[in-house]
Amino acid sequence: MRYWSTRGLAAPVGFQEATLQGLASDGGLFVPEIVPQLDLAALKNLDYAQVAWRVMAPFCDIPEADLRALCEDAYGPKYGGAPAPLRADPWGHVLELFHGPTYSFKDVALQFLGRTLNYILTQRDERCNLLVATSGDTGSAALQSVVGCPRLTAVVMFPKGRVSPLQQRQMTTLLEPNTHCLEIDGTFDDCQAILKELNRDAEFKQRMRLGAVNSVNFARLLAQSVYYVWIYLQTGEPLQVVVPTGNFGNFLSAWLAYRMGVPTRRLALATNENDIVHRYFRDRVYERGQVHETLAPAMDIQVASNLERFFSMAGGGDQVAGWMAQFEKTGRVETPPLEGPEMVSGRASRGEILQAIRDYHEQVGVVLCPHTAVAWHVARRLPQLGPEVVVATAHPGKFPEAVAEALGRPYPGHPALEALRDRPQRVVSLPAEAKAVKLWLEGLSN
Ligand SMILES: Cc1ncc(COP(=O)(O)O)c(C=O)c1O
């Protein structure tokens, strides 16, 4: 299987190279040349790890026995809990993706991706430094993804004093030899600007072998598509899901499962007030707006990187490079309707998120995280077509302030996260300057 860049200028590469590079050298995203069709009957009654390697095998140039071992290790006892249990509720099911080491759906992909990168690097006798900018949530999942992966080092930059104390502790109490936290004296945008500047420095990027594990990496989407196949295998019903999304990665993974042949009734996406993808699905106009701070902060973005991948895979073909150039220049692009099953969208305001947490708790006795509450709010307003699955992307204990505000009483949070309070922390403070981070990284490799 070869992977092409959405911008059409970079040479096609295999899965392993696409996973190592993350972003293509022409600035585009890697997409597979074809989407192989699943043999769904052969997946019945298998456990999650077995489904995962069988779904991913046709996309990967990794020998089957090795891929199987990677999935069994990623989704076995070390994962913590079940990767994707379905909990029944009065409207269908909630897919709980927060039973991994950092209590976020990101673990589902990153526990696989860390091991896979380590495997690829071992074959090549190379090492790689994963440099990550985080506004809170991705950092801990990226750090946890390299535990036990000696070929990888993860370095997370976060803005000093601007991530929640709980999120900070989740990162800084991990004291592995290959995990490092840099607190940057600036904003999240400063952290991202530093990341971009260091990645633009081709000589430095090559010398330090910088890698990317955000959802621009196709392997992450592939690993996430598995849980949508899993939903179909568990319910036996055509997919009808509501997906909280920001960067469009979580939703595109559902669309990928549809393209692999999973019977699909409806894919719904749910955003907070940062509704760029909701507006795109309503009007076919991709137009940048202002970033709003919300109670579902992991979805506070206005450029949905994976939409470019959707444009390319859903029929945009050669036009995508032009569309993206126009978007980068003017902040706006209109597209014709693209391929897919019924796709709908909705958004939730701050008040609606709080109300959804309250209502779900009253009616079911279970607390949702604010991101999941966005999806549940949207689900309740869609035309009802029968049972549906709401995708739950984080444990509510990661967002105790928002939950407490919704319920009107203190919310204790997750006991394992509370226990981090007394643990020693390790963090390096640096100014918001690319050269300071560069110097620090160079010291790391000596
Ligand atoms: C808790 C949570 N829910 C949902 C999302 C949305 O995922 P994506 O932006 O990949 O679609 C994120 C992304 O960071 C998240 O952290």
Ligand as a Chemical Component Dictionary entry (heavy atoms), coordinates in Angstrom:
data_LIG
# 
_chem_comp.id                   LIG 
_chem_comp.type                 NON-POLYMER 
_chem_comp.pdbx_formal_charge   0 
_chem_comp.three_letter_code    LIG 
# 
loop_
_chem_comp_atom.comp_id 
_chem_comp_atom.atom_id 
_chem_comp_atom.alt_atom_id 
_chem_comp_atom.type_symbol 
_chem_comp_atom.charge 
_chem_comp_atom.model_Cartn_x 
_chem_comp_atom.model_Cartn_y 
_chem_comp_atom.model_Cartn_z 
_chem_comp_atom.pdbx_ordinal 
LIG C1 C1 C 0 -11.499 14.598 25.028 1  
LIG C2 C2 C 0 -11.523 14.867 23.554 2  
LIG N1 N1 N 0 -12.652 14.690 22.881 3  
LIG C3 C3 C 0 -12.719 14.905 21.541 4  
LIG C4 C4 C 0 -11.631 15.358 20.824 5  
LIG C5 C5 C 0 -11.763 15.581 19.332 6  
LIG O1 O1 O 0 -10.879 14.800 18.556 7  
LIG P1 P1 P 0 -10.447 15.273 17.100 8  
LIG O2 O2 O 0 -10.073 16.690 17.231 9  
LIG O3 O3 O 0 -9.295  14.404 16.716 10 
LIG O4 O4 O 0 -11.614 15.049 16.235 11 
LIG C6 C6 C 0 -10.432 15.574 21.484 12 
LIG C7 C7 C 0 -9.266  16.058 20.746 13 
LIG O5 O5 O 0 -8.265  16.466 21.222 14 
LIG C8 C8 C 0 -10.370 15.297 22.890 15 
LIG O6 O6 O 0 -9.227  15.442 23.576 16 
# 
loop_
_chem_comp_bond.comp_id 
_chem_comp_bond.atom_id_1 
_chem_comp_bond.atom_id_2 
_chem_comp_bond.value_order 
_chem_comp_bond.pdbx_ordinal 
LIG C1 C2 SING 1  
LIG C2 N1 SING 2  
LIG C2 C8 DOUB 3  
LIG N1 C3 DOUB 4  
LIG C3 C4 SING 5  
LIG C4 C5 SING 6  
LIG C4 C6 DOUB 7  
LIG C5 O1 SING 8  
LIG O1 P1 SING 9  
LIG P1 O2 DOUB 10 
LIG P1 O3 SING 11 
LIG P1 O4 SING 12 
LIG C6 C7 SING 13 
LIG C6 C8 SING 14 
LIG C7 O5 DOUB 15 
LIG C8 O6 SING 16 
# 
